Every structure is written in C-alpha cells, then in structure tokens.
C-alpha cells in the first residue's frame, strides 16, 4: 500500500510541474509581446504616404520640365562659348602684361594711364611702311591721314586709331632708326615694333603688329594697309561698323592662286610642300594691300604667333 501511494503522489507532482511550466511560458510570451508593442511604434501611414507622394511629384515635375538631350547640348555650347571668351580675355591680358614688362617701344603720346583705361575703339589702322618710304608717308599725311588735333578728335569721337607701323633696323640705334625717331617726334604717328625690318620678314611683322595692337588698344577691328594705298576712312569705318556684331570677321579683297614650287620664278614658295602636292592652290585669303580682322582673330594670332 505504501509503494502505490508513493507512486501516485510522484505522478501528480509531475503533472503539476508541467502545467506550471506551460503557464509560465505562455505568461512570458504575452509579457514579451506587450513589451515589444510598446517599445517599437511604427510611424503613421499618413505621413509616410504624403512624403512619398511629394517626392514622386517633385521627380515628375523635374522630368516633365527638362529634356536631357537638349540640356546637354545647350550646356555644352554655352560652356564652349564661355571658355572661348575667357581664353580671349586671358590672352589680351597676358599680351598687355608682356608688353608692359618687356617694355616694347611705344609712341610718345601713349602713356601708362591710357593703357589702364582701355577705352573701346572701332578700329586700329596700321599702315605698313619701310625706312625708305618717307615720300609715301608724307603723301598719306597730306591726304587721308589726319594730323595733330584732327587726328586726336578722330580717335576720341570716332574711335579710329591710325599709325604707321615699323620695326627696327638690323643695327639698333643706327641712322635709319634715328631718322624714324626724328620723324615720329615731329608727327607722333608711329607704332614701333619689336621686330627687325626685312622683306623676307613681312609675315612676322604683320603678326607682331596684330599682337602689339591688340595689347595697346581694345578695338572691334584691326586693319592692315600698305603705305601706297589711299583709304576712304569714312567708307571703311561704315563698312566695318555693319559687321560689328559678328564674331571672327575677316574682311578684304579675297583671292586664291597656285602655289609656285619652281625656283627662279616670281613669288616662288620655298615651303610649297606644306600646301600638298605640286600644283595645289593657296586657301582663300585677302590681298595684302588692305584687310581687316576682328578682335577675336587678332587675339588668336597673339596667342598662336
């Protein structure tokens, strides 16, 4: 009897402990759910949907108002033009600085204050001349090239600068240079270049003229003319004024001709091979007696001389 009673008693204890364990587990689970629900509160659905809708609306507006291809092309063109303008301004500033630092000979009537003011002119006319061309210069002074106060008024009122352009002789300070200095002291109408005069150096002289002129004067056009050409300055000014708003202007009597590769003939081209095969023609260009280029082209020459 005692053994049976002990067995029944132990089995009842096991049943009670199992029930208690299950009850404790269920209670802990419920407590955990309650605790978790209070600690982690999700944001309201209304706020979330509103922000998402607003973002999608903004994206839609941006996509509707912009054409990616058009924007890329437009931005590219604008950027190219801006870079080109900045390069031109930088080149002009460098040319001015170089001319001041290296001290190229300037006219007596040009002062440093005049360079810093940099007023705008319509055109600068450079008359290409030589040491032996005194009679030609006097002929121009007596006809279309104004002198004294009239020339100053032409510069101030019309924005037209006119100068004889000449470099130096192979013998610096020689009799030829002194004669030009005396003539310039009398008339004040020379632009002296850092250049040694010579017939075979005319192209280099022209490039030096444009480089020097664009550094000294801020003009719309720079004109090159020979000293045996008589110019109607009023007609030239009105013609150039019509092209003032156009970029990269090159005006003159345009022509083209064969590249002469045979030695001994007139206008023989020593570097004819640069123009292609024998019998090729020059590219279309203005005759050297008179032509004009805009400031953009003069600045380009200054950069790439």
PyMOL commands that set and color helices and strands:
alter all, ss='L'
color gray80, all
select helices_A, chain A and resi 2-39+45-65+68-102+112-117+134-142+148-158+175-187+199-216+233-241+272-275+295-304
alter helices_A, ss='H'
color red, helices_A
select strands_A, chain A and resi 120-128+160-168+190-196+218-226+250-255+285-294
alter strands_A, ss='S'
color yellow, strands_A
deselect
rebuild
show_as cartoon
